[in-house]
């Protein structure tokens, strides 16, 4: 279970990643954030963002149109 949850369902690119970045800035280093999004580009966007920002992507899972990602802050 993640320390914090960010629900981005209904948001379109680039909002889920922008909201993720805002939330991560508010969190303590080492905590985990679960992001839930239904934007079709979110899986590739969050992978790229994690790579560029050095925030480890712990897990990513897509069921239907909804993707849940867990990252480390």
N, CA, C and O atoms as a GROMACS GRO file, in nm:
protein
  292
    1UNK      N    1   0.084  -0.118   0.000
    1UNK     CA    2   0.000   0.000   0.000
    1UNK      C    3   0.088   0.125   0.000
    1UNK      O    4   0.186   0.133   0.074
    2UNK      N    5   0.052   0.221  -0.084
    2UNK     CA    6   0.129   0.345  -0.096
    2UNK      C    7   0.098   0.439   0.021
    2UNK      O    8  -0.008   0.429   0.083
    3UNK      N    9   0.190   0.529   0.048
    3UNK     CA   10   0.171   0.628   0.154
    3UNK      C   11   0.063   0.730   0.118
    3UNK      O   12  -0.011   0.776   0.204
    4UNK      N   13   0.055   0.765  -0.010
    4UNK     CA   14  -0.042   0.864  -0.058
    4UNK      C   15  -0.104   0.812  -0.188
    4UNK      O   16  -0.042   0.734  -0.260
    5UNK      N   17  -0.225   0.857  -0.218
    5UNK     CA   18  -0.294   0.820  -0.342
    5UNK      C   19  -0.335   0.947  -0.414
    5UNK      O   20  -0.388   1.040  -0.353
    6UNK      N   21  -0.311   0.951  -0.545
    6UNK     CA   22  -0.349   1.063  -0.629
    6UNK      C   23  -0.442   1.010  -0.738
    6UNK      O   24  -0.400   0.932  -0.823
    7UNK      N   25  -0.568   1.054  -0.735
    7UNK     CA   26  -0.667   1.010  -0.832
    7UNK      C   27  -0.671   1.110  -0.947
    7UNK      O   28  -0.714   1.224  -0.930
    8UNK      N   29  -0.627   1.067  -1.064
    8UNK     CA   30  -0.625   1.153  -1.182
    8UNK      C   31  -0.723   1.105  -1.288
    8UNK      O   32  -0.711   1.144  -1.404
    9UNK      N   33  -0.818   1.022  -1.250
    9UNK     CA   34  -0.916   0.975  -1.348
    9UNK      C   35  -0.995   1.094  -1.402
    9UNK      O   36  -1.033   1.184  -1.328
   10UNK      N   37  -1.018   1.092  -1.533
   10UNK     CA   38  -1.091   1.199  -1.598
   10UNK      C   39  -1.002   1.311  -1.650
   10UNK      O   40  -1.049   1.398  -1.722
   11UNK      N   41  -0.875   1.309  -1.613
   11UNK     CA   42  -0.781   1.410  -1.661
   11UNK      C   43  -0.712   1.360  -1.787
   11UNK      O   44  -0.686   1.241  -1.802
   12UNK      N   45  -0.682   1.453  -1.877
   12UNK     CA   46  -0.611   1.416  -2.000
   12UNK      C   47  -0.470   1.472  -1.995
   12UNK      O   48  -0.440   1.566  -1.921
   13UNK      N   49  -0.384   1.412  -2.075
   13UNK     CA   50  -0.244   1.452  -2.084
   13UNK      C   51  -0.234   1.601  -2.111
   13UNK      O   52  -0.307   1.652  -2.196
   14UNK      N   53  -0.149   1.670  -2.043
   14UNK     CA   54  -0.042   1.628  -1.953
   14UNK      C   55  -0.078   1.639  -1.805
   14UNK      O   56   0.010   1.630  -1.720
   15UNK      N   57  -0.207   1.659  -1.772
   15UNK     CA   58  -0.245   1.682  -1.633
   15UNK      C   59  -0.205   1.572  -1.535
   15UNK      O   60  -0.155   1.605  -1.428
   16UNK      N   61  -0.223   1.441  -1.566
   16UNK     CA   62  -0.184   1.341  -1.466
   16UNK      C   63  -0.037   1.351  -1.424
   16UNK      O   64  -0.005   1.338  -1.305
   17UNK      N   65   0.051   1.373  -1.519
   17UNK     CA   66   0.193   1.383  -1.485
   17UNK      C   67   0.221   1.515  -1.413
   17UNK      O   68   0.302   1.519  -1.321
   18UNK      N   69   0.156   1.623  -1.455
   18UNK     CA   70   0.174   1.752  -1.388
   18UNK      C   71   0.127   1.745  -1.243
   18UNK      O   72   0.194   1.796  -1.153
   19UNK      N   73   0.013   1.682  -1.220
   19UNK     CA   74  -0.038   1.666  -1.083
   19UNK      C   75   0.054   1.576  -1.002
   19UNK      O   76   0.074   1.598  -0.883
   20UNK      N   77   0.109   1.473  -1.066
   20UNK     CA   78   0.205   1.385  -0.999
   20UNK      C   79   0.326   1.464  -0.953
   20UNK      O   80   0.371   1.451  -0.839
   21UNK      N   81   0.379   1.547  -1.041
   21UNK     CA   82   0.496   1.628  -1.007
   21UNK      C   83   0.466   1.722  -0.890
   21UNK      O   84   0.548   1.736  -0.800
   22UNK      N   85   0.350   1.785  -0.891
   22UNK     CA   86   0.311   1.875  -0.782
   22UNK      C   87   0.304   1.798  -0.650
   22UNK      O   88   0.353   1.845  -0.547
   23UNK      N   89   0.241   1.681  -0.653
   23UNK     CA   90   0.223   1.601  -0.531
   23UNK      C   91   0.358   1.554  -0.478
   23UNK      O   92   0.382   1.559  -0.357
   24UNK      N   93   0.446   1.508  -0.566
   24UNK     CA   94   0.577   1.458  -0.524
   24UNK      C   95   0.656   1.569  -0.453
   24UNK      O   96   0.727   1.542  -0.356
   25UNK      N   97   0.644   1.691  -0.500
   25UNK     CA   98   0.715   1.803  -0.438
   25UNK      C   99   0.669   1.827  -0.294
   25UNK      O  100   0.744   1.880  -0.213
   26UNK      N  101   0.546   1.787  -0.262
   26UNK     CA  102   0.490   1.807  -0.129
   26UNK      C  103   0.523   1.690  -0.035
   26UNK      O  104   0.504   1.700   0.087
   27UNK      N  105   0.571   1.581  -0.091
   27UNK     CA  106   0.592   1.459  -0.012
   27UNK      C  107   0.735   1.448   0.040
   27UNK      O  108   0.827   1.509  -0.014
   28UNK      N  109   0.750   1.368   0.144
   28UNK     CA  110   0.880   1.341   0.203
   28UNK      C  111   0.954   1.237   0.118
   28UNK      O  112   0.895   1.139   0.072
   29UNK      N  113   1.083   1.260   0.098
   29UNK     CA  114   1.166   1.166   0.022
   29UNK      C  115   1.155   1.027   0.085
   29UNK      O  116   1.160   1.012   0.207
   30UNK      N  117   1.142   0.926   0.000
   30UNK     CA  118   1.133   0.788   0.047
   30UNK      C  119   0.990   0.737   0.061
   30UNK      O  120   0.969   0.616   0.073
   31UNK      N  121   0.892   0.827   0.060
   31UNK     CA  122   0.752   0.785   0.066
   31UNK      C  123   0.708   0.737  -0.072
   31UNK      O  124   0.776   0.763  -0.171
   32UNK      N  125   0.595   0.668  -0.078
   32UNK     CA  126   0.544   0.618  -0.205
   32UNK      C  127   0.413   0.686  -0.241
   32UNK      O  128   0.334   0.723  -0.154
   33UNK      N  129   0.391   0.700  -0.371
   33UNK     CA  130   0.271   0.763  -0.423
   33UNK      C  131   0.207   0.670  -0.526
   33UNK      O  132   0.272   0.624  -0.619
   34UNK      N  133   0.079   0.644  -0.507
   34UNK     CA  134   0.002   0.567  -0.604
   34UNK      C  135  -0.078   0.666  -0.689
   34UNK      O  136  -0.151   0.750  -0.635
   35UNK      N  137  -0.065   0.656  -0.821
   35UNK     CA  138  -0.138   0.742  -0.913
   35UNK      C  139  -0.233   0.654  -0.992
   35UNK      O  140  -0.195   0.550  -1.046
   36UNK      N  141  -0.359   0.698  -0.999
   36UNK     CA  142  -0.461   0.626  -1.074
   36UNK      C  143  -0.507   0.719  -1.187
   36UNK      O  144  -0.551   0.831  -1.161
   37UNK      N  145  -0.497   0.672  -1.311
   37UNK     CA  146  -0.533   0.756  -1.425
   37UNK      C  147  -0.596   0.672  -1.536
   37UNK      O  148  -0.567   0.553  -1.550
   38UNK      N  149  -0.683   0.736  -1.613
   38UNK     CA  150  -0.745   0.666  -1.726
   38UNK      C  151  -0.711   0.731  -1.860
   38UNK      O  152  -0.776   0.703  -1.961
   39UNK      N  153  -0.612   0.817  -1.862
   39UNK     CA  154  -0.563   0.879  -1.985
   39UNK      C  155  -0.482   0.773  -2.061
   39UNK      O  156  -0.397   0.706  -2.003
   40UNK      N  157  -0.510   0.758  -2.190
   40UNK     CA  158  -0.445   0.652  -2.268
   40UNK      C  159  -0.293   0.664  -2.272
   40UNK      O  160  -0.224   0.563  -2.281
   41UNK      N  161  -0.240   0.785  -2.265
   41UNK     CA  162  -0.095   0.802  -2.273
   41UNK      C  163  -0.026   0.797  -2.136
   41UNK      O  164   0.096   0.804  -2.129
   42UNK      N  165  -0.103   0.784  -2.029
   42UNK     CA  166  -0.044   0.788  -1.896
   42UNK      C  167   0.065   0.682  -1.874
   42UNK      O  168   0.170   0.716  -1.819
   43UNK      N  169   0.045   0.556  -1.913
   43UNK     CA  170   0.152   0.457  -1.887
   43UNK      C  171   0.288   0.497  -1.945
   43UNK      O  172   0.389   0.489  -1.876
   44UNK      N  173   0.289   0.541  -2.069
   44UNK     CA  174   0.418   0.580  -2.128
   44UNK      C  175   0.466   0.713  -2.069
   44UNK      O  176   0.586   0.732  -2.050
   45UNK      N  177   0.373   0.804  -2.041
   45UNK     CA  178   0.411   0.934  -1.984
   45UNK      C  179   0.474   0.919  -1.846
   45UNK      O  180   0.576   0.983  -1.819
   46UNK      N  181   0.417   0.837  -1.760
   46UNK     CA  182   0.470   0.823  -1.624
   46UNK      C  183   0.604   0.751  -1.626
   46UNK      O  184   0.692   0.782  -1.546
   47UNK      N  185   0.620   0.655  -1.716
   47UNK     CA  186   0.750   0.586  -1.729
   47UNK      C  187   0.858   0.685  -1.770
   47UNK      O  188   0.968   0.685  -1.715
   48UNK      N  189   0.826   0.770  -1.867
   48UNK     CA  190   0.923   0.870  -1.914
   48UNK      C  191   0.954   0.972  -1.804
   48UNK      O  192   1.070   1.008  -1.783
   49UNK      N  193   0.850   1.018  -1.733
   49UNK     CA  194   0.870   1.115  -1.625
   49UNK      C  195   0.959   1.056  -1.516
   49UNK      O  196   1.051   1.122  -1.468
   50UNK      N  197   0.933   0.932  -1.477
   50UNK     CA  198   1.015   0.867  -1.373
   50UNK      C  199   1.160   0.856  -1.418
   50UNK      O  200   1.252   0.878  -1.339
   51UNK      N  201   1.180   0.822  -1.541
   51UNK     CA  202   1.315   0.810  -1.594
   51UNK      C  203   1.388   0.943  -1.592
   51UNK      O  204   1.505   0.951  -1.555
   52UNK      N  205   1.319   1.049  -1.633
   52UNK     CA  206   1.381   1.182  -1.639
   52UNK      C  207   1.405   1.244  -1.502
   52UNK      O  208   1.498   1.322  -1.485
   53UNK      N  209   1.322   1.208  -1.403
   53UNK     CA  210   1.331   1.272  -1.272
   53UNK      C  211   1.396   1.185  -1.165
   53UNK      O  212   1.411   1.227  -1.050
   54UNK      N  213   1.434   1.064  -1.202
   54UNK     CA  214   1.497   0.969  -1.109
   54UNK      C  215   1.407   0.932  -0.991
   54UNK      O  216   1.455   0.908  -0.880
   55UNK      N  217   1.277   0.927  -1.016
   55UNK     CA  218   1.183   0.874  -0.917
   55UNK      C  219   1.152   0.731  -0.959
   55UNK      O  220   1.090   0.710  -1.063
   56UNK      N  221   1.194   0.632  -0.880
   56UNK     CA  222   1.174   0.493  -0.920
   56UNK      C  223   1.026   0.458  -0.939
   56UNK      O  224   0.941   0.490  -0.856
   57UNK      N  225   0.998   0.390  -1.050
   57UNK     CA  226   0.865   0.336  -1.076
   57UNK      C  227   0.861   0.198  -1.013
   57UNK      O  228   0.924   0.104  -1.061
   58UNK      N  229   0.786   0.186  -0.904
   58UNK     CA  230   0.780   0.061  -0.829
   58UNK      C  231   0.693  -0.042  -0.900
   58UNK      O  232   0.729  -0.159  -0.911
   59UNK      N  233   0.577   0.004  -0.947
   59UNK     CA  234   0.487  -0.087  -1.019
   59UNK      C  235   0.396  -0.007  -1.110
   59UNK      O  236   0.370   0.112  -1.088
   60UNK      N  237   0.347  -0.075  -1.213
   60UNK     CA  238   0.248  -0.016  -1.303
   60UNK      C  239   0.158  -0.128  -1.351
   60UNK      O  240   0.205  -0.234  -1.392
   61UNK      N  241   0.028  -0.104  -1.347
   61UNK     CA  242  -0.069  -0.207  -1.383
   61UNK      C  243  -0.188  -0.141  -1.452
   61UNK      O  244  -0.242  -0.043  -1.402
   62UNK      N  245  -0.226  -0.195  -1.566
   62UNK     CA  246  -0.341  -0.143  -1.639
   62UNK      C  247  -0.450  -0.249  -1.644
   62UNK      O  248  -0.425  -0.363  -1.684
   63UNK      N  249  -0.570  -0.210  -1.604
   63UNK     CA  250  -0.687  -0.297  -1.612
   63UNK      C  251  -0.793  -0.217  -1.686
   63UNK      O  252  -0.841  -0.115  -1.636
   64UNK      N  253  -0.830  -0.264  -1.803
   64UNK     CA  254  -0.922  -0.189  -1.885
   64UNK      C  255  -0.858  -0.057  -1.925
   64UNK      O  256  -0.748  -0.056  -1.980
   65UNK      N  257  -0.926   0.052  -1.897
   65UNK     CA  258  -0.874   0.185  -1.932
   65UNK      C  259  -0.802   0.253  -1.816
   65UNK      O  260  -0.750   0.363  -1.831
   66UNK      N  261  -0.798   0.187  -1.700
   66UNK     CA  262  -0.740   0.249  -1.581
   66UNK      C  263  -0.601   0.193  -1.550
   66UNK      O  264  -0.582   0.072  -1.540
   67UNK      N  265  -0.506   0.284  -1.536
   67UNK     CA  266  -0.369   0.246  -1.501
   67UNK      C  267  -0.339   0.294  -1.360
   67UNK      O  268  -0.371   0.407  -1.323
   68UNK      N  269  -0.278   0.206  -1.283
   68UNK     CA  270  -0.234   0.240  -1.148
   68UNK      C  271  -0.082   0.226  -1.145
   68UNK      O  272  -0.027   0.120  -1.176
   69UNK      N  273  -0.017   0.334  -1.107
   69UNK     CA  274   0.129   0.333  -1.096
   69UNK      C  275   0.167   0.370  -0.953
   69UNK      O  276   0.102   0.452  -0.889
   70UNK      N  277   0.274   0.308  -0.904
   70UNK     CA  278   0.328   0.343  -0.774
   70UNK      C  279   0.471   0.387  -0.795
   70UNK      O  280   0.552   0.316  -0.856
   71UNK      N  281   0.502   0.506  -0.743
   71UNK     CA  282   0.637   0.559  -0.756
   71UNK      C  283   0.693   0.590  -0.619
   71UNK      O  284   0.619   0.608  -0.522
   72UNK      N  285   0.824   0.597  -0.613
   72UNK     CA  286   0.893   0.636  -0.491
   72UNK      C  287   0.931   0.782  -0.502
   72UNK      O  288   0.983   0.828  -0.604
   73UNK      N  289   0.904   0.854  -0.394
   73UNK     CA  290   0.940   0.997  -0.392
   73UNK      C  291   1.078   1.007  -0.341
   73UNK      O  292   1.132   1.117  -0.330
   0.00000   0.00000   0.00000
